[in-house]
Amino acid sequence: MKGRPILGVITGFLFGVFLGITLFLYGVIPLSSDMLWILPLLGILLGLIMAAWAPFGKSAEPVPAPATVTAASGGGIADVTGDVSADATDGDDPPGDEEAAAEPTTD
């Protein structure tokens, strides 16, 4: 058998189980119904049929990977390496206090 029959059995069984649970929770079938046992078995059968019928093989030609583009040193991103802290003031401190606050005082 070509395809993936184990994958078909597992997914078909899970599909049948969850379909049965959903139909039970929505009140379509009662808990004592035989459909809760039949739906997983039908799911296994459907999974085997789909695994044998569906084209899950490898492609004829491998698709080449796209070329990667690397950014040059002067590329699209701005180079921010300058000292920004000297220019930034928040407006609370008067100019010239940066030097006094940086040096410790000795009394």
Secondary structure, DSSP 8 states (H G I E B T S, - for coil): --S-HHHHHHHHHHHHHHHHHHHHHTTSS-TT-THHHHHHHHHHHHHHHHHHHS--S--SS-----------TTSSS----S--TTT---SSS-TTHHHHHHS----
